[in-house]
Amino acid sequence: MGFGLIIVGDEILSGRRTDKHFPKVVELLSARGLQLAWAEYLGDDPQRITSTLKRIFAGDDVVFCCGGIGATPDDHTRQCAAAALGVPIMLHPQAKAKIEERFLDLAREAGKEADLSSPESQQRLKMGEFPEGAVIIPNPYNKIPGFTARGSGKGALHFVPGFPVMAWPMIEWVLDTHYPHLFHQIPWLEKFVVVYHAMESTLTPLMEAIEAEFQQVKVFSLPNVGDANTRRHIELGVKGEPAQVEAAFLKMTAGLDRLNTEYHTP
């Protein structure tokens, strides 16, 4: 099982909006001792969304899908989820109650009498149409829920709105409600140094030797070309099982010393 993230929306791919979900989801997972395994960005293309969801429903990953669950013509995620599962889309009774509750709240705030049979009210209920068998995700911001659906795999897809103010607390709720047994289960440590004016090709043999010796450690190298205020450098580090990371880090710094490389530990 891994954690995945899907961001849906033409506005992200066109650059009209900047995605904020990726760094936040990484933060939310990290705070619970979890890691994001993968992420995908999709435009508002029903065929592509459906095929992607169908593939994920057959797997074992826990996936958060942000965006496209509204009721305007460019929102396709709810319908695509149902198509991917091969089930009908239908008005969820709990979602209906929450949406009507929100509609009554808005009318009360405006000093008006709510008409739950009005075209506007009926259009709002479209946001509560989920794949058959879905379970709602509560929305503390405006009460209009998201939903969780499961396919043939062992994982689950959790669908939330594209608005960060709604999506982030909903993702937190899903994690804290359904996955606390996974929190901080895998010990993890990351250590790195900043190496100045070195070539990655020079450091590669050292990196390969460390990964060959320490099977539960990954080596990473993040070059920076530098600028007027920063010298050219590489962030060279190791991450993984804590005890092996400590040993691998000592081997790495010893190797850098043998290469007469200038470096410092941040």
N, C-alpha and C positions, 0 to 999 in steps of 0.2 A: 504494500500500500504506500502510495506517495500522495502529496498534496499538489494539486494543480490549480491553475487560474486561467479563465477565459475572459477576455474583454471584448464586448460586442459593440460595434458602432462605426458607421462610415466616418463620423466626425473625428475619430481618433486616427484613422488611417489617412485621412486627408490633411491632418494637421490643424483642423479647425478647433479641436480641443486637445489638451495635453492629458495623457493618462496619469492619474494620481493613485490608482488602485494598486499597481504593482509594488511600489515601495512600502505602502501601508500594509498590504497583506504580508509581505516579508517581515515587517516589524511585528505584526500581530502574532505570526507563527513563531518568530524568534523568541518573543517574550514568554512563550509556552514550551520552549525547548524543541520546536519543530522547524522544519525547513521546507521551502517551496522547491518541488522537483522540476516543474516546468510551467510555462505560460504560453498562451496563444492569443493573437489578436485576430478578430474576424469582422468583416464588414457586414452590412445589413443585407446579406444575400441568403435567402431562405434555403436554397439547395446546399450551400456550403455549411451553413449553421446546422442543418439537419444531419448531414453526413458526419460532421465533426462530433455532434452529440451522440449519434448512433455508435460511433467508435468508442467513445468514452463510457457510455452506458454498459458496454460489454466488458469493461475493464474493472480493476479493483481500486482505482484511485479515488480520493476524496477531492472533489473539484468545486471551486466557487466560480460562478458565471455571473458577471456584472453587466447589466444593460439589456435593453430590448424587451423588457417585460411590461411596458406601458400599453396603452390602448390606441395609439395613433397608427396610421398606415405603415410607418417605417419600423414599427416594433413587431418582430417576428419570433422572438425567442420562445414564448409560451407555446405557440402553435408548432414550432419546429421540435420542441421537446416531445410533444405528444406524437408527432409524426415519427420521430426517431424511436420511440417506444412502441409504436404501432397501437396506440390506444386513443380513444376519443378525448377531446378537450371539453371540459364541463365546468360549470360554475361551482366552486367549492363553497359549501355552506358556511364555514367559518370565515372564509374570505369575504363572502357576501355580507355577513353581519358586521365585519370590521369596516368594510367600505361604506356601508350605510351609516354606521356610527360616525365615520369621518364626515360624510355628507351632512348629517344632522349637526355636527359640531360647527361646520362652516356656516350653515344657515343661522344657527344661534348666534355666532360671532357677528354676523352681518345684520342681526335683528330681523331676520326674515323667517317665514314658515317654510319648512322643507317639504318638497313634493317628491317622494321616493319613486313615483311612477313617471316622472318627467323624462324626456329624451336624454337630458344631461345626466340624470341619475342612472338611467339604464346604460348609458355609454360608460360611465365610471365602473359599472359592474363587470365590464369586459376585462378589467385588470385582475379580477378574481377567477377568471377561467384558466384552469390549470389542467395538466394531464390527469386522467383518471388515476386515482390512487395516490396523488401527491399529498404531502403534508405541509402545512403553512409554516412560514418563518415570520415571527412577529416583527413589526416595524415600529420602533418607539418614537419615530419622528412624526409620522402622519397616519399611522395605523394601517396603511394599505400594505398587505403582506407580500412577501416573496414565497417561494415554495421549494421543497426538497422532493426529488424524484429518484427512483432507483431502477436499474435495468437488470440484465441477466448476470452482471458481475457482482463483486462483493462491495464495490464502492458506492458512492452517491454523488449526485450533482445538486448543488445548492444554488438556487437562482435568486439574485437580489437586484435591486434597481441600479442604474448607472450613477445616481447621485451619491457622492461620497458621504454626505451627512446622513443618509439612510443606510447605504451599503455597509459601512464600517461597523456600526453597532450591531447590525444584523449578522455579520460574519463573526463578530466576537461572541454573540449569543449562540450561534451554531457550534463554535469551537468549545465553549464552556459547558454547553448542554449535552453535546453528543460525543465529544472526544477528550474529556479530561483524563481518561485512562491512558492516553498516549503522551501526555505532557511529560517532558523531561525524562523520557524513558531511555534515550540514547545519549550517553555521555559524549560531550563534544568540546573541543578546544581548538582555537586558531591562534597561531603566533607568526609574526613576520618581522622582517627588517627592511630598511630602505637602503638599497645598494646604489652607489653613485657611479655613473660613467662606465658601467659594465655592459657587455654585450650578452644578449640571451643565449647566443650560440656558445659562449664561453661557460655559461652557468648550466647549460643543459645536461652535460654528463653528471654533474653533482645532483641535479634534480632527479635524473633517471636512477641513480644509485640509491637515493633515499627512498623512492617509491618501490624499488626492487627489494629493499631490506625491510621496510615497514609496510606491511600489507594493509593496515587499517588507517593509512595516512595518504592524503592527497597533497601534492605540491602545487603551488600556484605562483604565477609570475605575471605581474601587472606593470607593463612599461609605461613610462611617462616621458614625453619628449622634452619637457621643461618649457620655461618661458623666461620673461625678463626677471622674474622674481624667484624662480625655482630651477635648480640644476636638473639636468637629465638624470633620471633614476629609474629603478625597478623596485616594486614592492615584491619581495621574494618571501614566501611563507609556506607553512605546513598547517594542515587542518585535519581533524578526525578524532580518533580515540585518544583521550587526554594523556595517558601514560606513554603511548607511542609518539604522540606529538612532542612531548618534552624531550624524549630521546632523539627524535628526528631533528628537532630544532638545534640541539647541541651538535649533532653531526653536520648540519647545514652551516652553522657559524664556524665550526672548525674547518670545513671545506673552504669557506670564504676567506678565512685567515691564511690558508695555504696558498690561495690565489692572490694574496696581497691586495684584497679588494677593500675599498673604503665603504663602510656601512654603519648604520646606527639603528638601535631599537627605539621606536617611537614611545 
